């Protein structure tokens, strides 16, 4: 059984690789942008789900970690002559003004820097619980955004950074998304993952079982910050321009929406939800434009798309209170069981039809 699942997982990864190559070569820029966003939001959703869903720590500081990742990657990958053009109010400090690095090491540095800041924030904040932790992490994220706005000689302040090399493509975004999914499955199914879940269910019981609460909370928080930094770096080098207003609380809320809809504590639910929410948000754009239905004409109503989108999400949450997957995972056995039940249902329907005709 394990060997079969391993083979099927390898086949699935190969199919994703084939699709990625095909899409990158044949799809237009608009569809590529949506697919890249789907993969990036998958990484961000999994990073937040590790903290909030699997470890049970209510953190709202993801936008801050993303900002660190985006700005770090942008500053390290930009060409030196572009830096001189953009930083005309205040010159960029040394040695950033004379550095231009490849994309991969820049991404990794961005992730490690986000993890370092995550450790500094987690040291005092993770001693809090529940709503207090949420308020503290939200406050730290806002502090990071304010620092970015005012550190003009490093971040160019409120003007933001333009001319960022658009290195992010499907190879990078889907590659890191697949690596993140595999890493999360290995982590959650390890002894550390079981400790995370134990802390989520009951901290007192977990501590009595010998689990070091602070160590495991900090580990979850730092890993989540690292992945958020990677996601922010990929996003910045996809858009080609960033500014502090991008990293407000709304961005954290969008990621929180993904993990709530997919299921707090479900890897496969987060992946499914990231694709659904990103694609649905684009599909519903026609609602903001004037429509001619033949019997009635409607003027374009800006914001109607988000109203309908919110209503659909409310309906899903009402009928699936634990999200689409809850804490369950999509496995090959569960997929096989669905097909077996479907075949039995179709078989029964066929027998009834034959007896009726007879």
N, C-alpha and C positions, 0 to 999 in steps of 0.2 A: 504493500500500500504506500509506504513512504517513497519507495523507488518510483512508483507510478506518479505520485504527486510531484516529485522532483523533476521527472521528465516533462510533465505537463507544464510546470513552471518555467522550465528552460524554453519550451516551445512557445509559450506565451510571450516571454521576453524577446525571442527572435521575431515573432509576429509584430510586436511593438517596434522593433528596430526596422523591419521591412516597411511598415507603415510610415515611420518617421522619415526614412530615405525617400519614399515615394512622395509624401506630402511636401517635403522641403523642395523637391525638384519640380513638382507639377501644380501646386496650389498657388493662388494669388496672395498678395501681401495681406489682404484683409483676413482671410481664413488662417493664414500663418500666424497673424497677431493673436487671434482668438485661441488657437491651439497652444501657442506659447504661454498665454495667460492662464489657460487651464492647467498646464504643467506647473507653472510657478505657484499658482494658488494651491495646488496639491501639496507642494513642499511646505508652503506657509501653513496650510491647514493641519498637516501632520505635525509640524513643529509646535503648534499651539495645542493640539490634541494630546501630545505627550505630557504637557504641563497640566492642562485643565481636565482632560478626559481620563487619562491613565493614572495620573498622580493625584488628581482631585484638588489641585491648587488653582484658585480663581485668579488668574493673572490677566491683566489688560494692558501690558506694556509692549506688545509686539510691534506696534508702529515705530517705537523708538529703536528697537534692534534692526528693523528693516531700514530705517534712515541711516544708521551707522554703516550697514552693509552697502547700501546704494551709494553713499558719498565716498566711502573708502574705495570701492571698485572704480567709481568714476574718476577719482583723482589719480589712481594708480595706472589706469589704462589710457588716459587722455594723452594726446601728443603735446609736447612741451610748447610748441608755438601757439597752440590753441589756448593753453593756460594763460599765456601772456596776453592774448586778446580778451579773454573773459574776465580776468582779474584786473580790470582797469581802475576800479575804485581804490582797492588796496591790493598790493602785490601778494601773490601766494608765498607762504613762508617756505624756507629751506627745511628739509631737502625735497619737499613735494613739488617744488617748481622745477626740479631737474630730474624727475623720475617718470619713466614711461615703461610699464611692465606688460607682459602678456596677460591674457584674460584669466587663465586658470590659476596661476599663483595669486593674482589680485583677488579673485573670488575667495580663495582659501584664507588669505590674510584678512579679508572682510569678515569671514565667518569667525575666525579666531578673535578678532577685535570685538565683535559683537558678543562672543562668549565671555571675554574678559570683562566687558561692561556688565553682562548678565551676572557674573560672579560678584562684582562689586555691588550691584543692586540687590541681588539675592541674599547677601550676607546679613543685612539688617531686615529686609522685607519679609523673608521666609520665616521669620519668627512670629509673624502675624498669621491670622487664619481668616478664611471666608471673605466677607465684604471688606474688612480692613486691609487684607492683602490686595484685593482688587483696587481699592482707592490708592494704596501706596504705589503699586506698579503703574497705575494710570498717571499718577503724579510724576513718577520718574520719567515716563515716556514724554510727558509734556515738558519736563525740564530739559531733556535731550533736544527736543524740537526748538525750544527757546535758545539753547546754547548754539545750535546750528544757525539759527536766524541771526544771532549777534556775533558769531565768530567769523567776521567777514574775511579776514586774512587766511582762513582755512577753507571755508565753505562758500564764500562769496555772498553770504548773508541772504537777505530776502530775494535777491536777484536770481538765485539758483545757479545751476551749472548746465550749460548747453554744450553742444558739439561733442557729446559723449559718444565714443565709438559704439555702434550698434552690433556688438559681437554676438549677442544672444540670438540663437536660432533654435530650431527644433532639436538639433543634435545635443546642444547644451542643456536646454530646458527639460526635454524628455529624458535625457541621460541622467541628469541629477534627480529627476523625479523618480525614476526607476531605482536608482541607488538609494534614495531616501526611503522608498517603500520596503526594499529588501532589508535595509538597516533597521527599520522600525520593527519588522517582523522578527528579526533575529534578537533585537533588544527586548521586545515585549515577551518573547518566549524564553528568555533567559532568567536567571535568578534575580537579576536587577528588575526585570519587568514584573515578576511576581511580587517583588517588594513594593514597586510602585502601586500595583493594584491593591495590595494589602493596606498601604497608607491611605489610598482613596476610600476603601470600605470602612476602616476604623483605625484611626491613628493610635489610640490607646492600646488596642489589641495588637497592632503591628509592633509597637514599642515593647510590649510584654513578651512578644515572640523573639525579641533580640534584634529587631531591625533598627538601624541608626536613622532616625527620622530626618535629621538635619542633612546628613550626608546624601541620602537618596533624593530628598527634595532639591538640594543644590545641584545634584547630578542631572536631574530632569530639567531644571531651569536653565542650566548652562548649555545642555545639548539643544534644548528648544531655541535658545538665543542664537546658537551657532547656525542652526538650520534657517532661522529667520534672517540672519545676516546673508546667507547664501541666496535666499529668495529675494531679498532686497537688492543685492548686487545684480542678479539676473534681470530683475524688473527695471533697474536704472539703465542697464546697457541694452534693454529692449526698447525703451521709450526714447532714449537719446537725450533726454533733458529731465532734470529733477529740481525741485525747490521745496522749502520747508512746509508749504501748505499741503503737499501731497501726503504728509505723514501725520495727519490729525487722527483723532479718535475714531473717525468714520472708517478708516482703513482697518483698524483693529476690529471694529464691529463687523465688517464684511467677512473677515476671517473667522470670527466667532460664529457668525451665521452659518458658515460652511460646516463647522464641526457640530453645531447643534442640529442642523438638518440631517447630516450624515449619521450622527450618533456619537455621543461623548464616550470615547473608549473603543472606537472601531476604526481600524486602518482602511479597510475596503470601503466603509461608509463614507469616510472623508474623501477618498479618491473619487467615488461616484458623485458625491455632492459638489465637489469642486468643479467637475465638468458640467454638471446640470446647471448650477447657478451661473457660471460664466457664460455658457452658451445661451441659456434662457434670457439672460440680461440683454444679449445682442439680438435674439430673435424677436423680442417684444419692442424693438425700437420703432417699428412701424406705427405703434400707437401714438407716438409723439407727432406724427405727420398727418396732414389732411387725408381723409379717406372718402372714397366714393363707392358706396355699397350698392349702387343702382337705384334703390328706392329711397335712400337717404344719404346726404353728404354731411360729414362731420369735419369741423375745423381742427387743425392741429392743436393739441393741448399739451404744452410742455410739462413733463413730469407724470403724465398719465401712465407711462410705461412702468415707473417705479411703484405707482399705486396698485396696478394690476399685479405686478411682481410680488409686492408685499402681501396682497390678498391670497395669492396662490401659496405663498410660504406659510401664511397663517392657517390655511386649510390643511396643508401637509402636517404642520405641527399639531393641529387639533386631532387628526386621525392617527398620527404616529408620534406620540408624546415623547418617546425616547429616540426620535429620529428614524431615518429609513432603516438603519441596521441595529440601533441600540448599542449594545456592547458585543454583538455577534460579529463574526467575520464570514466573508464569502469564501467558501472552500470548494474544492473539486467534489467532495462528497455531497455537499449541499446542492451543488448544481446537478449532480447525477440523480439525486433524490427527486428534484423538480422534474427532470425528464422522465423518470420512472412513473411518477404520479400522473404526468401529462399523458403518457402512453396508455396507462390504465384507464384514464378518463376517456380518451379517444376510443379505446377498445370497447368500453361499456357502451358508449354512444353508438358505435358501429353495430353491436349486437342488438340493441334496441331497435335501430332502424331496420335491420334485416327481419326481425320478428314482426315488425309492423307491416312491412311489405308482404310478408308471407300470409 
